[in-house]
Amino acid sequence: MSPQGVVLLVSMPIPIAAGFYWHWKALGFYRSLGDRVKGMSYYWFSFQFQNPGFAKQLPGYVDVLKGLPEDQAARIITIRRQMRYATMTVACWSLLFFLSIVLSFRR
């Protein structure tokens, strides 16, 4: 196996851990909202939480985050920032992955 393959296999837990972290943050906030999200699936909530601008354009959009108390509204900003770190980690790892594939073909 090439060195690039070994590095990619060894680094595979990085995007997996980032994905678990992302869902852990979203699920924790979903559960803290309690009755506000009653009847809404977690996956639809997490999609709306991650992409509010895009979700507004889709049918079935319900703004559960509107009208939250100030402490929870501040928590949304913090959680979205933390989730952005996980998203950027996966994006950087994916870029490294595709770059290593391209470089392996150039040999």
C-alpha positions in Angstrom: 0.0 0.0 0.0 1.2 3.5 -0.8 2.1 6.0 1.9 -0.8 8.1 0.9 -3.2 5.2 1.4 -1.8 4.5 4.9 -2.0 8.1 5.9 -5.6 8.3 4.7 -6.6 5.1 6.5 -5.0 6.2 9.7 -6.6 9.6 9.5 -10.1 8.2 8.7 -11.2 8.6 12.4 -10.9 12.4 12.1 -13.9 13.1 9.9 -15.9 10.3 11.6 -15.2 12.0 15.0 -16.1 15.4 13.6 -19.4 14.0 12.3 -20.2 12.5 15.7 -19.3 15.8 17.4 -21.6 17.7 15.0 -24.5 15.3 15.8 -23.8 15.3 19.5 -24.1 19.1 19.6 -27.2 19.2 17.4 -28.9 16.4 19.3 -28.1 18.0 22.7 -29.8 21.3 21.5 -32.7 19.4 20.0 -33.4 17.7 23.3 -33.0 20.9 25.3 -35.9 22.5 23.3 -38.3 19.9 24.5 -41.9 20.6 23.6 -40.9 23.3 21.0 -39.8 20.6 18.6 -42.5 18.0 19.5 -43.5 16.2 16.3 -40.4 17.3 14.3 -37.9 14.6 13.5 -34.3 15.2 14.6 -33.0 15.0 11.0 -35.3 17.7 9.8 -34.4 19.8 12.8 -30.7 19.4 12.3 -31.1 20.3 8.6 -32.9 23.5 9.5 -30.4 24.2 12.3 -27.5 23.9 9.9 -29.0 25.6 6.8 -31.7 28.0 7.9 -31.6 30.0 4.7 -32.0 26.9 2.5 -34.6 25.3 4.7 -36.8 28.4 4.5 -37.3 27.7 0.8 -38.5 24.1 1.3 -42.1 23.1 2.1 -42.8 22.1 5.7 -40.4 24.7 7.2 -41.3 25.7 10.7 -39.1 28.2 12.5 -38.8 26.7 16.0 -35.8 28.9 16.8 -37.8 32.1 16.5 -38.9 33.6 19.8 -36.4 31.7 22.0 -35.2 33.2 25.3 -32.0 35.2 25.1 -29.9 32.5 26.8 -30.9 29.9 24.2 -30.5 32.3 21.3 -26.9 33.0 22.5 -26.4 29.2 22.8 -27.5 28.8 19.1 -24.6 31.1 18.0 -22.1 29.2 20.1 -23.3 25.8 18.9 -23.3 26.9 15.2 -19.7 28.1 15.6 -18.7 24.8 17.2 -20.5 22.9 14.5 -18.7 25.0 11.8 -15.4 23.8 13.2 -16.5 20.2 12.7 -17.7 20.9 9.1 -14.5 22.6 8.2 -12.5 19.7 9.6 -14.4 17.3 7.3 -14.0 19.7 4.4 -10.2 19.9 4.9 -9.8 16.2 5.3 -11.9 15.6 2.1 -9.7 18.1 0.3 -6.6 16.3 1.5 -8.2 13.0 0.4 -8.9 14.1 -3.1 -5.6 15.9 -3.4 -3.7 12.7 -2.5 -5.7 10.7 -5.1 -4.8 13.3 -7.8 -1.2 13.2 -6.8 -1.1 9.4 -6.9 -2.3 9.4 -10.5 0.4 11.9 -11.5 3.1 9.3 -10.8 
